[in-house]
Amino acid sequence: MSVPAEHASMTPLPVLAAERLQTALKDHGIAADVHDGYGLALVSVWVGLVVWCDCDRYWWRAGWDIRRKSVVYAWHAAVEPVRAARRVAFRYAELHSNHSYSEVIADLASSTRCEDGSVR
């Protein structure tokens, strides 16, 4: 997962790490967007799944602790974007099965699909 030298020299480190995660997620068939600002980068994956990156680690919401009434976070070292992507992909699959597309998006997606299953 190499980054062109001219891109790497001008891009903040958290963004580079986030882009590496984005690329690794593509290998799992997961599209994601990268956003940056204030020294962090965000990888927007799915409803309820945003991965933060500060160039040292990735972290994301992994669940809810009912007893403590607080969010539980998972994290992974940013030097291992492929392994982190695998863990994020597991969380994505869990959320994807519980949060399907809204009716509007589902209607839009079905209206752009051809008879052979391809998208217009």
N, CA and C atoms as an extended XYZ file, in Angstrom:
360
Properties=species:S:1:pos:R:3:atomname:S:1:resname:S:1:resid:I:1 pbc="F F F"
N         0.829       -1.181        0.000 N   MET     1
C         0.000        0.000        0.000 CA  MET     1
C         0.871        1.240        0.000 C   MET     1
N         1.495        1.496       -1.079 N   SER     2
C         2.362        2.657       -1.154 CA  SER     2
C         1.569        3.886       -1.581 C   SER     2
N         2.028        5.003       -1.129 N   VAL     3
C         1.422        6.288       -1.456 CA  VAL     3
C         2.421        7.060       -2.289 C   VAL     3
N         1.985        7.698       -3.386 N   PRO     4
C         2.926        8.488       -4.188 CA  PRO     4
C         3.681        9.489       -3.321 C   PRO     4
N         4.963        9.651       -3.574 N   ALA     5
C         5.818       10.509       -2.753 CA  ALA     5
C         5.319       11.941       -2.688 C   ALA     5
N         4.854       12.492       -3.819 N   GLU     6
C         4.384       13.884       -3.795 CA  GLU     6
C         3.128       14.032       -2.946 C   GLU     6
N         2.287       13.000       -2.900 N   HIS     7
C         1.084       13.035       -2.060 CA  HIS     7
C         1.481       12.921       -0.594 C   HIS     7
N         2.404       12.005       -0.301 N   ALA     8
C         2.826       11.762        1.073 CA  ALA     8
C         3.491       12.979        1.695 C   ALA     8
N         4.252       13.735        0.918 N   SER     9
C         4.978       14.864        1.479 CA  SER     9
C         4.061       16.025        1.844 C   SER     9
N         2.899       16.110        1.215 N   MET    10
C         1.991       17.235        1.466 CA  MET    10
C         0.794       16.855        2.338 C   MET    10
N         0.587       15.583        2.590 N   THR    11
C        -0.594       15.120        3.303 CA  THR    11
C        -0.277       14.866        4.766 C   THR    11
N        -1.138       15.344        5.674 N   PRO    12
C        -0.915       15.078        7.109 CA  PRO    12
C        -0.893       13.576        7.395 C   PRO    12
N        -0.084       13.157        8.350 N   LEU    13
C         0.065       11.743        8.679 CA  LEU    13
C        -1.255       11.050        9.016 C   LEU    13
N        -2.163       11.660        9.797 N   PRO    14
C        -3.432       10.972       10.059 CA  PRO    14
C        -4.215       10.669        8.780 C   PRO    14
N        -4.139       11.561        7.816 N   VAL    15
C        -4.856       11.342        6.554 CA  VAL    15
C        -4.235       10.173        5.791 C   VAL    15
N        -2.906       10.098        5.762 N   LEU    16
C        -2.250        8.979        5.094 CA  LEU    16
C        -2.655        7.654        5.724 C   LEU    16
N        -2.682        7.608        7.053 N   ALA    17
C        -3.091        6.382        7.751 CA  ALA    17
C        -4.547        6.051        7.440 C   ALA    17
N        -5.400        7.075        7.411 N   ALA    18
C        -6.812        6.863        7.100 CA  ALA    18
C        -6.985        6.363        5.668 C   ALA    18
N        -6.205        6.892        4.745 N   GLU    19
C        -6.286        6.443        3.355 CA  GLU    19
C        -5.815        4.999        3.210 C   GLU    19
N        -4.845        4.602        4.013 N   ARG    20
C        -4.393        3.209        3.982 CA  ARG    20
C        -5.506        2.287        4.483 C   ARG    20
N        -6.212        2.729        5.506 N   LEU    21
C        -7.345        1.940        5.994 CA  LEU    21
C        -8.447        1.883        4.939 C   LEU    21
N        -8.717        3.003        4.307 N   GLN    22
C        -9.725        3.058        3.245 CA  GLN    22
C        -9.390        2.059        2.127 C   GLN    22
N        -8.136        2.012        1.727 N   THR    23
C        -7.694        1.078        0.690 CA  THR    23
C        -7.861       -0.363        1.156 C   THR    23
N        -7.507       -0.643        2.394 N   ALA    24
C        -7.646       -2.000        2.929 CA  ALA    24
C        -9.118       -2.400        3.037 C   ALA    24
N        -9.987       -1.455        3.347 N   LEU    25
C       -11.416       -1.754        3.414 CA  LEU    25
C       -11.970       -2.096        2.031 C   LEU    25
N       -11.429       -1.472        0.994 N   LYS    26
C       -11.858       -1.792       -0.375 CA  LYS    26
C       -11.627       -3.262       -0.681 C   LYS    26
N       -10.564       -3.840       -0.135 N   ASP    27
C       -10.276       -5.262       -0.341 CA  ASP    27
C       -11.345       -6.156        0.286 C   ASP    27
N       -12.113       -5.590        1.218 N   HIS    28
C       -13.232       -6.311        1.830 CA  HIS    28
C       -14.557       -5.941        1.155 C   HIS    28
N       -14.471       -5.148        0.097 N   GLY    29
C       -15.678       -4.735       -0.606 CA  GLY    29
C       -16.444       -3.636        0.099 C   GLY    29
N       -15.754       -2.881        0.945 N   ILE    30
C       -16.395       -1.825        1.734 CA  ILE    30
C       -15.898       -0.469        1.255 C   ILE    30
N       -16.831        0.354        0.794 N   ALA    31
C       -16.494        1.722        0.387 CA  ALA    31
C       -16.507        2.618        1.614 C   ALA    31
N       -15.571        3.543        1.684 N   ALA    32
C       -15.490        4.466        2.817 CA  ALA    32
C       -14.969        5.806        2.332 C   ALA    32
N       -15.289        6.851        3.081 N   ASP    33
C       -14.832        8.203        2.780 CA  ASP    33
C       -13.847        8.657        3.852 C   ASP    33
N       -12.862        9.432        3.454 N   VAL    34
C       -11.879        9.981        4.391 CA  VAL    34
C       -12.093       11.479        4.515 C   VAL    34
N       -12.099       11.960        5.752 N   HIS    35
C       -12.242       13.383        6.052 CA  HIS    35
C       -11.159       13.753        7.045 C   HIS    35
N       -10.691       15.002        6.990 N   ASP    36
C        -9.651       15.393        7.935 CA  ASP    36
C        -9.886       16.781        8.499 C   ASP    36
N        -9.234       17.016        9.599 N   GLY    37
C        -9.280       18.318       10.247 CA  GLY    37
C        -8.891       18.223       11.704 C   GLY    37
N        -8.334       19.286       12.231 N   TYR    38
C        -7.980       19.390       13.646 CA  TYR    38
C        -7.014       18.294       14.094 C   TYR    38
N        -6.126       17.848       13.197 N   GLY    39
C        -5.117       16.871       13.570 CA  GLY    39
C        -5.588       15.431       13.569 C   GLY    39
N        -6.827       15.184       13.158 N   LEU    40
C        -7.368       13.829       13.073 CA  LEU    40
C        -7.873       13.569       11.668 C   LEU    40
N        -8.039       12.307       11.353 N   ALA    41
C        -8.710       11.924       10.109 CA  ALA    41
C        -9.831       10.963       10.481 C   ALA    41
N       -10.925       11.051        9.756 N   LEU    42
C       -12.070       10.176        9.985 CA  LEU    42
C       -12.301        9.336        8.741 C   LEU    42
N       -12.615        8.077        8.965 N   VAL    43
C       -13.004        7.179        7.878 CA  VAL    43
C       -14.464        6.832        8.127 C   VAL    43
N       -15.329        7.366        7.284 N   SER    44
C       -16.766        7.134        7.409 CA  SER    44
C       -17.100        5.852        6.657 C   SER    44
N       -17.581        4.848        7.388 N   VAL    45
C       -17.781        3.522        6.818 CA  VAL    45
C       -19.256        3.185        6.632 C   VAL    45
N       -20.051        3.354        7.671 N   TRP    46
C       -21.466        2.963        7.642 CA  TRP    46
C       -22.188        3.718        8.743 C   TRP    46
N       -23.502        3.616        8.776 N   VAL    47
C       -24.296        4.239        9.834 CA  VAL    47
C       -23.787        3.727       11.183 C   VAL    47
N       -23.317        4.628       12.020 N   GLY    48
C       -22.810        4.230       13.327 CA  GLY    48
C       -21.400        3.685       13.322 C   GLY    48
N       -20.698        3.784       12.206 N   LEU    49
C       -19.323        3.283       12.151 CA  LEU    49
C       -18.411        4.313       11.496 C   LEU    49
N       -17.758        5.072       12.345 N   VAL    50
C       -16.762        6.045       11.929 CA  VAL    50
C       -15.467        5.656       12.639 C   VAL    50
N       -14.396        5.579       11.874 N   VAL    51
C       -13.091        5.238       12.442 CA  VAL    51
C       -12.273        6.515       12.523 C   VAL    51
N       -11.763        6.819       13.711 N   TRP    52
C       -10.896        7.983       13.904 CA  TRP    52
C        -9.458        7.525       13.782 C   TRP    52
N        -8.604        8.436       13.340 N   CYS    53
C        -7.185        8.119       13.237 CA  CYS    53
C        -6.359        9.347       13.606 C   CYS    53
N        -5.356        9.123       14.437 N   ASP    54
C        -4.445       10.208       14.802 CA  ASP    54
C        -3.021        9.898       14.349 C   ASP    54
N        -2.864        8.949       13.455 N   CYS    55
C        -1.636        8.439       12.854 CA  CYS    55
C        -0.954        7.379       13.714 C   CYS    55
N        -1.306        7.262       14.985 N   ASP    56
C        -0.766        6.199       15.832 CA  ASP    56
C        -1.718        5.015       15.923 C   ASP    56
N        -3.005        5.312       15.931 N   ARG    57
C        -3.985        4.245       16.071 CA  ARG    57
C        -5.298        4.604       15.394 C   ARG    57
N        -6.080        3.580       15.120 N   TYR    58
C        -7.458        3.718       14.654 CA  TYR    58
C        -8.346        3.365       15.832 C   TYR    58
N        -9.458        4.061       15.986 N   TRP    59
C       -10.424        3.634       16.996 CA  TRP    59
C       -11.831        3.898       16.495 C   TRP    59
N       -12.752        3.044       16.954 N   TRP    60
C       -14.137        3.108       16.503 CA  TRP    60
C       -15.041        2.589       17.611 C   TRP    60
N       -16.293        2.979       17.526 N   ARG    61
C       -17.280        2.543       18.506 CA  ARG    61
C       -17.595        1.070       18.259 C   ARG    61
N       -17.430        0.247       19.287 N   ALA    62
C       -17.636       -1.191       19.152 CA  ALA    62
C       -18.911       -1.669       19.834 C   ALA    62
N       -19.530       -0.816       20.622 N   GLY    63
C       -20.750       -1.248       21.306 CA  GLY    63
C       -21.118       -0.312       22.439 C   GLY    63
N       -21.954       -0.841       23.295 N   TRP    64
C       -22.488       -0.089       24.427 CA  TRP    64
C       -22.413       -0.947       25.667 C   TRP    64
N       -21.882       -0.403       26.746 N   ASP    65
C       -21.827       -1.092       28.034 CA  ASP    65
C       -23.062       -0.687       28.827 C   ASP    65
N       -24.019       -1.587       28.927 N   ILE    66
C       -25.284       -1.279       29.602 CA  ILE    66
C       -25.059       -0.969       31.074 C   ILE    66
N       -24.196       -1.753       31.715 N   ARG    67
C       -23.955       -1.566       33.147 CA  ARG    67
C       -23.360       -0.185       33.446 C   ARG    67
N       -22.384        0.218       32.655 N   ARG    68
C       -21.731        1.510       32.871 CA  ARG    68
C       -22.408        2.653       32.137 C   ARG    68
N       -23.331        2.295       31.237 N   LYS    69
C       -24.027        3.287       30.414 CA  LYS    69
C       -23.023        4.167       29.665 C   LYS    69
N       -22.125        3.479       28.959 N   SER    70
C       -21.110        4.212       28.204 CA  SER    70
C       -20.736        3.447       26.940 C   SER    70
N       -20.156        4.169       26.020 N   VAL    71
C       -19.707        3.604       24.754 CA  VAL    71
C       -18.448        2.769       24.989 C   VAL    71
N       -18.351        1.664       24.265 N   VAL    72
C       -17.152        0.826       24.283 CA  VAL    72
C       -16.448        1.036       22.943 C   VAL    72
N       -15.162        1.323       22.998 N   TYR    73
C       -14.382        1.550       21.793 CA  TYR    73
C       -13.393        0.408       21.571 C   TYR    73
N       -13.157        0.119       20.314 N   ALA    74
C       -12.098       -0.813       19.920 CA  ALA    74
C       -11.005        0.027       19.269 C   ALA    74
N        -9.783       -0.448       19.296 N   TRP    75
C        -8.702        0.280       18.639 CA  TRP    75
C        -7.710       -0.712       18.049 C   TRP    75
N        -6.951       -0.198       17.114 N   HIS    76
C        -5.911       -1.007       16.482 CA  HIS    76
C        -4.778       -0.068       16.061 C   HIS    76
N        -3.569       -0.573       16.108 N   ALA    77
C        -2.398        0.228       15.726 CA  ALA    77
C        -2.474        0.620       14.250 C   ALA    77
N        -2.161        1.870       13.955 N   ALA    78
C        -2.241        2.385       12.587 CA  ALA    78
C        -1.161        1.803       11.670 C   ALA    78
N        -0.159        1.164       12.233 N   VAL    79
C         0.870        0.547       11.401 CA  VAL    79
C         0.376       -0.753       10.769 C   VAL    79
N        -0.832       -1.198       11.140 N   GLU    80
C        -1.411       -2.427       10.592 CA  GLU    80
C        -2.786       -2.160        9.981 C   GLU    80
N        -2.845       -1.374        8.898 N   PRO    81
C        -4.150       -1.039        8.337 CA  PRO    81
C        -4.913       -2.250        7.800 C   PRO    81
N        -4.215       -3.266        7.318 N   VAL    82
C        -4.897       -4.448        6.776 CA  VAL    82
C        -5.612       -5.212        7.895 C   VAL    82
N        -4.919       -5.405        8.997 N   ARG    83
C        -5.546       -6.096       10.142 CA  ARG    83
C        -6.651       -5.249       10.757 C   ARG    83
N        -6.429       -3.947       10.824 N   ALA    84
C        -7.473       -3.054       11.349 CA  ALA    84
C        -8.704       -3.112       10.457 C   ALA    84
N        -8.493       -3.137        9.143 N   ALA    85
C        -9.615       -3.196        8.203 CA  ALA    85
C       -10.423       -4.473        8.399 C   ALA    85
N        -9.752       -5.563        8.688 N   ARG    86
C       -10.462       -6.819        8.929 CA  ARG    86
C       -11.363       -6.700       10.148 C   ARG    86
N       -10.875       -6.090       11.200 N   ARG    87
C       -11.684       -5.894       12.410 CA  ARG    87
C       -12.841       -4.939       12.147 C   ARG    87
N       -12.562       -3.864       11.415 N   VAL    88
C       -13.621       -2.909       11.066 CA  VAL    88
C       -14.658       -3.603       10.179 C   VAL    88
N       -14.209       -4.480        9.287 N   ALA    89
C       -15.131       -5.210        8.406 CA  ALA    89
C       -16.079       -6.092        9.216 C   ALA    89
N       -15.589       -6.700       10.277 N   PHE    90
C       -16.478       -7.492       11.145 CA  PHE    90
C       -17.548       -6.603       11.779 C   PHE    90
N       -17.139       -5.436       12.245 N   ARG    91
C       -18.103       -4.503       12.844 CA  ARG    91
C       -19.084       -4.001       11.793 C   ARG    91
N       -18.581       -3.733       10.604 N   TYR    92
C       -19.422       -3.298        9.493 CA  TYR    92
C       -20.493       -4.357        9.203 C   TYR    92
N       -20.089       -5.619        9.131 N   ALA    93
C       -21.039       -6.699        8.846 CA  ALA    93
C       -22.127       -6.771        9.918 C   ALA    93
N       -21.722       -6.590       11.165 N   GLU    94
C       -22.684       -6.605       12.269 CA  GLU    94
C       -23.680       -5.452       12.142 C   GLU    94
N       -23.169       -4.249       11.907 N   LEU    95
C       -24.050       -3.085       11.778 CA  LEU    95
C       -24.883       -3.153       10.509 C   LEU    95
N       -24.293       -3.626        9.424 N   HIS    96
C       -24.992       -3.712        8.145 CA  HIS    96
C       -26.198       -4.637        8.255 C   HIS    96
N       -26.063       -5.710        9.017 N   SER    97
C       -27.185       -6.640        9.172 CA  SER    97
C       -28.287       -6.056       10.041 C   SER    97
N       -27.936       -5.136       10.927 N   ASN    98
C       -28.927       -4.522       11.819 CA  ASN    98
C       -29.509       -3.223       11.287 C   ASN    98
N       -28.789       -2.538       10.404 N   HIS    99
C       -29.218       -1.245        9.872 CA  HIS    99
C       -29.238       -1.300        8.351 C   HIS    99
N       -30.346       -1.730        7.816 N   SER   100
C       -30.433       -1.782        6.367 CA  SER   100
C       -30.618       -0.374        5.821 C   SER   100
N       -30.570       -0.267        4.492 N   TYR   101
C       -30.779        1.026        3.856 CA  TYR   101
C       -32.145        1.591        4.213 C   TYR   101
N       -32.252        2.910        4.262 N   SER   102
C       -33.559        3.538        4.450 CA  SER   102
C       -34.399        3.270        3.217 C   SER   102
N       -35.696        3.435        3.319 N   GLU   103
C       -36.591        3.193        2.189 CA  GLU   103
C       -36.220        4.072        0.997 C   GLU   103
N       -35.867        5.316        1.248 N   VAL   104
C       -35.513        6.236        0.167 CA  VAL   104
C       -34.299        5.727       -0.593 C   VAL   104
N       -33.271        5.339        0.127 N   ILE   105
C       -32.054        4.844       -0.516 CA  ILE   105
C       -32.320        3.517       -1.209 C   ILE   105
N       -33.079        2.638       -0.580 N   ALA   106
C       -33.401        1.353       -1.189 CA  ALA   106
C       -34.168        1.555       -2.493 C   ALA   106
N       -35.129        2.491       -2.496 N   ASP   107
C       -35.891        2.774       -3.718 CA  ASP   107
C       -34.978        3.339       -4.802 C   ASP   107
N       -34.094        4.233       -4.419 N   LEU   108
C       -33.163        4.824       -5.370 CA  LEU   108
C       -32.238        3.753       -5.952 C   LEU   108
N       -31.727        2.888       -5.108 N   ALA   109
C       -30.820        1.835       -5.568 CA  ALA   109
C       -31.535        0.870       -6.505 C   ALA   109
N       -32.774        0.521       -6.185 N   SER   110
C       -33.491       -0.422       -7.043 CA  SER   110
C       -33.900        0.227       -8.366 C   SER   110
N       -34.127        1.542       -8.361 N   SER   111
C       -34.527        2.214       -9.598 CA  SER   111
C       -33.358        2.388      -10.566 C   SER   111
N       -32.131        2.295      -10.062 N   THR   112
C       -30.964        2.432      -10.931 CA  THR   112
C       -30.388        1.079      -11.330 C   THR   112
N       -31.017       -0.004      -10.882 N   ARG   113
C       -30.516       -1.343      -11.188 CA  ARG   113
C       -31.191       -1.874      -12.454 C   ARG   113
N       -30.401       -2.447      -13.353 N   CYS   114
C       -30.908       -3.010      -14.594 CA  CYS   114
C       -31.383       -4.442      -14.360 C   CYS   114
N       -32.049       -4.998      -15.344 N   GLU   115
C       -32.560       -6.351      -15.226 CA  GLU   115
C       -31.455       -7.365      -14.968 C   GLU   115
N       -30.278       -7.134      -15.518 N   ASP   116
C       -29.165       -8.094      -15.324 CA  ASP   116
C       -28.437       -7.890      -14.001 C   ASP   116
N       -28.922       -6.939      -13.184 N   GLY   117
C       -28.317       -6.695      -11.875 CA  GLY   117
C       -27.279       -5.609      -11.858 C   GLY   117
N       -26.859       -5.129      -13.012 N   SER   118
C       -25.864       -4.064      -13.048 CA  SER   118
C       -26.526       -2.725      -12.711 C   SER   118
N       -25.718       -1.761      -12.346 N   VAL   119
C       -26.219       -0.442      -11.959 CA  VAL   119
C       -26.052        0.517      -13.117 C   VAL   119
N       -27.098        1.321      -13.372 N   ARG   120
C       -27.028        2.330      -14.452 CA  ARG   120
C       -26.176        3.485      -14.045 C   ARG   120
